[in-house]
């Protein structure tokens, strides 16, 4: 739960799996492998952060299969020095979405309702990136050549995106004290793609059907919509335009506090109850003898998580044995320790920005 409170687009469920219509496309070419070089430099409050790494985009059958991966090393230098690895991987396979969590060595599997509908209709989505840029009032400012491919450069606010047939080959972001660049070094299009290119790590897979009927999904969606409305009102009240892309530190905190206000109020109400139920669940699981008992132990925890809008707990209970039971108990213990710190910070402060500073200071590098 601690890593997965979602303030993004809600994925909804279509009860039947859809097969791809012949006209469905997510890319304008049938197959591709693109390898990127990634660099980011920033300076904030006396701390210099430098990130570098590689990324890859692989797709086949017009995007019915797709894998995106980034492997980044981030170095911070200032009052303290810190280094951390940031590894992400996402796979799209005929409407099924796999998200790899390299922190927990777990893969989450779900389905994308919007894509299911597009699949059934045979939509051509290959030009969606360009359409999105145009809707954002991006302006074409020239052309560039990236890894031997000529691409059109589009500028929107502080970003420049170089597109080849709608495929991003170069993305740069320039702000005060911040520069980021992701540029393709090798581009292979319309060539056979090995099945190995789409292979995921050998981690346990948790099938997440939360976007079917789980109350938490509806809560997240409602909170997201209402929080955005709150933010619009707040920005207007303090004289910030919605198109303003340069905020003072005080304005940034105001944005964070406004977006997090609804969730923070729920945390104040439900975190103490959640801690009690987590402890009860841990004791219950330690005595459980089969998967059914484990599920029954976790149910009270998930009832509170649903009210918060947090991702509910789902454990791999296939081939249940003592080792899996120990692992689940340890996971619950880790959750309890994390939430004890969070709960103390939530009790102490009334603004999301203050809670973030409090928890990060106490939890160290636990959350990336």
C-alpha positions as CSV (number, residue, x, y, z in Angstrom):
1,X,0.0,0.0,0.0
2,X,2.7,2.5,0.9
3,X,4.0,2.8,-2.7
4,X,0.9,2.7,-4.7
5,X,-1.5,5.5,-3.9
6,X,-2.5,6.6,-7.4
7,X,-3.4,10.1,-8.5
8,X,-3.4,9.3,-12.2
9,X,-5.8,7.9,-14.8
10,X,-8.0,5.1,-13.5
11,X,-7.9,1.9,-15.5
12,X,-11.3,0.4,-15.8
13,X,-12.2,-3.2,-16.6
14,X,-13.8,-4.7,-19.6
15,X,-15.1,-8.2,-18.7
16,X,-14.0,-10.0,-21.8
17,X,-10.5,-10.1,-23.3
18,X,-10.4,-8.5,-26.7
19,X,-8.4,-9.7,-29.7
20,X,-6.8,-7.2,-31.9
21,X,-8.7,-5.9,-35.0
22,X,-6.7,-5.8,-38.1
23,X,-6.8,-2.0,-38.2
24,X,-5.6,-1.5,-34.6
25,X,-2.2,0.4,-34.5
26,X,-0.2,2.1,-31.8
27,X,2.8,2.8,-34.0
28,X,3.1,3.9,-37.7
29,X,5.6,1.1,-38.4
30,X,5.1,-2.6,-37.7
31,X,8.2,-3.1,-35.5
32,X,11.0,-1.2,-33.9
33,X,13.9,-1.3,-31.4
34,X,15.1,2.1,-30.1
35,X,17.9,2.5,-27.6
36,X,18.3,5.8,-25.7
37,X,20.9,7.6,-23.8
38,X,19.5,9.5,-20.8
39,X,21.1,12.4,-18.9
40,X,19.6,14.8,-16.3
41,X,21.3,17.6,-14.3
42,X,19.7,19.8,-11.7
43,X,20.6,22.2,-8.9
44,X,18.2,22.8,-6.0
45,X,18.9,24.3,-2.6
46,X,22.6,23.7,-2.9
47,X,22.2,20.1,-4.0
48,X,23.5,19.0,-7.4
49,X,21.8,15.9,-8.9
50,X,23.2,14.1,-11.9
51,X,21.5,11.2,-13.5
52,X,22.6,9.0,-16.4
53,X,21.5,5.8,-17.9
54,X,20.0,4.0,-20.8
55,X,16.5,3.2,-22.0
56,X,14.9,1.1,-24.7
57,X,11.7,0.9,-26.5
58,X,10.8,-2.3,-28.3
59,X,7.5,-3.0,-30.1
60,X,6.1,-5.5,-32.7
61,X,2.9,-6.0,-34.6
62,X,2.2,-2.3,-34.8
63,X,2.5,-2.0,-31.0
64,X,0.3,-4.9,-29.9
65,X,3.5,-5.9,-28.0
66,X,5.6,-3.2,-26.4
67,X,8.3,-3.0,-23.8
68,X,9.7,0.1,-22.2
69,X,12.7,0.0,-19.9
70,X,15.0,2.6,-18.2
71,X,18.0,1.9,-16.0
72,X,19.3,5.1,-14.3
73,X,22.0,5.9,-11.8
74,X,21.3,9.1,-9.8
75,X,24.1,10.9,-7.9
76,X,23.4,13.7,-5.4
77,X,26.0,16.0,-4.0
78,X,25.5,18.7,-1.4
79,X,25.2,18.7,2.3
80,X,25.1,14.9,1.9
81,X,26.1,12.6,-0.9
82,X,23.8,9.8,-2.1
83,X,23.7,7.4,-5.0
84,X,20.7,5.3,-6.0
85,X,19.6,3.1,-8.9
86,X,16.3,3.7,-10.5
87,X,15.1,0.8,-12.7
88,X,11.7,0.7,-14.4
89,X,10.1,-1.7,-16.9
90,X,6.6,-1.8,-18.4
91,X,5.2,-4.2,-20.9
92,X,2.1,-4.0,-23.0
93,X,0.9,-7.3,-24.5
94,X,-2.4,-7.3,-26.4
95,X,-4.2,-5.1,-23.8
96,X,-2.5,-6.7,-20.8
97,X,-0.2,-4.3,-18.8
98,X,2.8,-5.6,-16.8
99,X,4.5,-3.2,-14.3
100,X,7.8,-4.5,-12.8
101,X,8.6,-3.4,-9.3
102,X,12.4,-3.9,-8.9
103,X,12.2,-2.8,-5.2
104,X,10.0,-5.6,-4.3
105,X,11.0,-8.1,-7.1
106,X,7.3,-8.3,-8.1
107,X,5.4,-7.9,-11.4
108,X,1.8,-6.4,-11.3
109,X,-0.5,-7.5,-14.1
110,X,-3.6,-5.7,-15.1
111,X,-5.7,-4.7,-18.2
112,X,-6.2,-1.3,-19.8
113,X,-9.9,-0.6,-20.5
114,X,-9.2,2.2,-22.9
115,X,-7.0,-0.1,-25.0
116,X,-9.5,-2.9,-24.8
117,X,-12.1,-0.6,-26.4
118,X,-9.7,0.7,-29.0
119,X,-8.7,-2.9,-29.8
120,X,-12.3,-3.9,-30.3
121,X,-12.9,-0.9,-32.6
122,X,-9.7,-1.3,-34.5
123,X,-8.5,2.2,-33.8
124,X,-5.4,3.7,-35.4
125,X,-3.6,5.4,-32.5
126,X,-0.3,5.7,-34.3
127,X,-0.6,9.5,-34.5
128,X,-1.7,10.1,-30.9
129,X,1.6,11.6,-29.8
130,X,1.5,14.3,-32.4
131,X,-2.2,15.0,-31.7
132,X,-1.5,15.4,-28.0
133,X,1.3,17.9,-28.8
134,X,-1.0,19.9,-31.0
135,X,-3.7,19.9,-28.4
136,X,-1.1,21.3,-26.0
137,X,-0.5,24.0,-28.6
138,X,3.0,22.8,-29.4
139,X,4.8,24.6,-32.3
140,X,6.9,23.0,-34.9
141,X,10.3,24.8,-34.7
142,X,12.4,22.9,-37.2
143,X,13.9,19.5,-38.0
144,X,16.8,17.5,-36.6
145,X,18.7,14.3,-37.4
146,X,18.9,11.7,-34.7
147,X,20.8,8.4,-35.3
148,X,20.4,8.9,-39.1
149,X,16.7,9.6,-39.0
150,X,15.2,13.0,-39.8
151,X,12.6,14.1,-37.3
152,X,10.4,17.2,-36.7
153,X,11.1,19.3,-33.6
154,X,8.1,20.4,-31.6
155,X,8.3,22.8,-28.8
156,X,5.8,23.1,-25.9
157,X,6.6,25.2,-22.9
158,X,10.0,24.1,-21.7
159,X,10.2,20.9,-23.7
160,X,11.3,20.0,-27.2
161,X,10.3,16.7,-28.7
162,X,11.8,15.4,-32.0
163,X,9.3,13.0,-33.7
164,X,9.9,10.6,-36.5
165,X,6.5,9.4,-37.8
166,X,5.1,10.1,-34.3
167,X,7.9,8.2,-32.5
168,X,9.9,10.3,-30.0
169,X,13.6,10.2,-30.9
170,X,14.8,13.0,-28.7
171,X,13.2,14.8,-25.7
172,X,14.8,17.7,-24.0
173,X,13.6,19.7,-21.0
174,X,15.2,23.0,-20.0
175,X,14.2,24.9,-16.8
176,X,16.0,27.1,-14.4
177,X,18.5,24.8,-12.7
178,X,17.3,21.8,-14.6
179,X,18.2,20.1,-17.9
180,X,17.2,16.7,-19.1
181,X,17.9,14.9,-22.4
182,X,16.8,11.6,-23.7
183,X,18.2,10.9,-27.2
184,X,18.1,7.8,-29.4
185,X,21.5,6.3,-30.2
186,X,20.4,3.3,-32.2
187,X,17.2,2.9,-34.2
188,X,16.0,-0.3,-35.9
189,X,12.7,-0.2,-37.6
190,X,10.7,-2.8,-39.7
191,X,13.1,-5.6,-38.6
192,X,12.2,-8.9,-36.9
193,X,12.0,-8.6,-33.1
194,X,13.0,-11.6,-31.0
195,X,10.5,-12.8,-28.3
196,X,13.5,-12.5,-25.9
197,X,13.3,-8.7,-26.3
198,X,10.0,-8.8,-24.4
199,X,11.1,-11.1,-21.6
200,X,10.3,-9.9,-18.1
201,X,12.3,-10.7,-15.0
202,X,11.6,-14.0,-13.3
203,X,9.6,-12.4,-10.5
204,X,6.2,-13.5,-9.0
205,X,3.2,-12.0,-10.9
206,X,0.4,-10.5,-9.0
207,X,-2.8,-10.2,-11.0
208,X,-4.4,-6.9,-10.1
209,X,-8.1,-6.7,-10.9
210,X,-8.7,-3.5,-8.8
211,X,-10.0,-1.6,-11.8
212,X,-12.9,-4.1,-12.0
213,X,-15.1,-3.4,-8.9
214,X,-12.7,-2.6,-6.1
215,X,-14.0,0.4,-4.2
216,X,-10.4,1.8,-3.9
217,X,-10.2,2.4,-7.6
218,X,-13.4,4.5,-7.6
219,X,-12.2,6.4,-4.5
220,X,-8.9,7.2,-6.3
221,X,-10.7,8.4,-9.4
222,X,-13.1,10.7,-7.4
223,X,-10.3,12.1,-5.3
224,X,-8.1,12.8,-8.3
225,X,-10.9,14.7,-10.1
226,X,-11.9,16.7,-7.0
227,X,-8.2,17.5,-6.2
228,X,-7.7,18.9,-9.6
229,X,-10.7,21.1,-9.2
230,X,-9.4,22.2,-5.8
231,X,-6.0,23.0,-7.4
232,X,-7.6,25.2,-10.1
233,X,-9.5,27.2,-7.5
234,X,-6.3,27.5,-5.4
235,X,-4.2,28.7,-8.3
236,X,-6.8,31.2,-9.2
237,X,-7.0,32.5,-5.6
238,X,-3.2,33.1,-5.4
239,X,-3.0,34.5,-8.9
240,X,-1.3,31.6,-10.7
241,X,-2.2,31.0,-14.3
242,X,-2.9,27.3,-15.3
243,X,-0.3,27.7,-18.1
244,X,2.4,29.0,-15.7
245,X,5.3,26.7,-15.8
246,X,7.6,28.6,-13.4
247,X,6.5,28.5,-9.8
248,X,8.3,29.8,-6.7
249,X,9.1,27.3,-4.0
250,X,6.2,28.7,-1.9
251,X,3.8,28.2,-4.9
252,X,5.1,24.7,-5.4
253,X,4.3,23.8,-1.8
254,X,0.9,25.4,-2.2
255,X,0.2,23.1,-5.2
256,X,1.5,20.0,-3.3
257,X,-0.6,20.9,-0.2
258,X,-3.8,21.5,-2.3
259,X,-3.4,18.2,-4.3
260,X,-2.7,16.2,-1.1
261,X,-5.3,17.8,1.2
262,X,-8.1,15.3,0.6
263,X,-5.9,12.3,1.1
264,X,-4.2,13.8,4.2
265,X,-7.6,14.2,5.9
266,X,-8.4,10.6,5.2
267,X,-5.0,9.6,6.5
268,X,-5.7,11.4,9.8
269,X,-8.9,9.4,10.1
270,X,-7.9,6.0,8.9
271,X,-4.2,5.4,9.6
272,X,-4.6,4.6,13.3
273,X,-7.3,2.1,12.4
274,X,-5.2,0.7,9.6
275,X,-2.2,0.1,11.9
276,X,-4.4,-1.9,14.3
277,X,-5.8,-4.0,11.5
278,X,-2.3,-4.6,10.1
279,X,-1.0,-5.8,13.4
280,X,-4.1,-8.1,13.8
281,X,-3.5,-9.4,10.2
282,X,0.1,-10.2,10.9
283,X,-0.8,-12.2,14.0
284,X,-3.6,-13.9,12.1
285,X,-1.4,-14.9,9.1
286,X,1.3,-16.3,11.4
287,X,-1.3,-18.8,12.7
288,X,-3.0,-19.5,9.3
289,X,-2.7,-23.0,7.8
290,X,-4.0,-22.4,4.3
291,X,-4.5,-19.7,1.6
292,X,-8.2,-19.2,2.5
293,X,-7.3,-18.3,6.1
294,X,-4.6,-15.9,4.9
295,X,-7.2,-14.1,2.6
296,X,-9.6,-13.9,5.5
297,X,-6.8,-12.3,7.7
298,X,-6.1,-9.6,5.1
299,X,-9.7,-8.7,4.3
300,X,-10.1,-6.2,7.3
301,X,-6.9,-4.4,6.1
302,X,-8.2,-4.0,2.6
303,X,-11.5,-2.6,3.8
304,X,-9.5,0.4,5.3
305,X,-7.3,0.6,2.3
306,X,-10.3,0.9,0.0
307,X,-11.6,3.9,2.1
308,X,-8.2,5.6,1.7
309,X,-8.1,4.8,-2.0
310,X,-4.8,2.9,-1.6
311,X,-3.9,-0.3,-3.5
312,X,-5.2,-3.2,-1.5
313,X,-2.9,-6.1,-0.4
314,X,-2.6,-9.0,-2.8
315,X,-0.2,-11.8,-2.1
316,X,0.9,-14.7,-4.2
317,X,-0.8,-17.7,-2.5
318,X,-0.1,-20.3,-5.1
319,X,1.7,-23.3,-3.7
320,X,1.3,-21.9,-0.2
321,X,3.8,-23.1,2.3
322,X,5.7,-22.0,5.5
323,X,8.2,-20.0,3.5
324,X,5.5,-18.0,1.8
325,X,3.7,-17.5,5.2
326,X,6.9,-16.1,6.7
327,X,7.4,-13.8,3.7
328,X,3.8,-12.4,4.0
329,X,4.3,-11.9,7.8
330,X,7.5,-10.0,7.1
331,X,5.8,-7.9,4.4
332,X,3.1,-6.9,6.9
333,X,5.7,-6.1,9.5
334,X,7.5,-3.8,7.1
335,X,4.2,-2.1,6.3
336,X,3.5,-1.6,10.0
337,X,6.9,-0.1,10.6
338,X,6.5,2.3,7.6
339,X,3.0,3.4,8.6
340,X,4.0,4.0,12.2
341,X,6.4,6.7,11.0
342,X,3.8,8.0,8.5
343,X,1.1,8.1,11.1
344,X,3.2,10.1,13.5
345,X,4.0,12.7,10.8
346,X,0.3,12.8,9.8
347,X,-0.7,13.5,13.4
348,X,1.9,16.2,13.8
349,X,1.4,18.2,10.6
350,X,-1.6,19.6,8.6
351,X,0.0,20.1,5.2
352,X,1.1,17.4,2.8
353,X,4.5,19.1,2.1
354,X,5.3,19.0,5.8
355,X,4.3,15.4,6.0
356,X,6.5,14.5,3.0
357,X,9.5,16.3,4.7
358,X,8.8,14.5,7.9
359,X,8.5,11.0,6.5
360,X,11.4,11.4,4.1
361,X,13.6,12.6,7.0
362,X,12.6,9.6,9.1
363,X,12.4,6.9,6.5
364,X,15.6,7.8,4.7
365,X,16.0,6.1,1.3
366,X,13.2,3.6,1.7
367,X,11.1,5.2,-0.9
368,X,12.3,6.1,-4.3
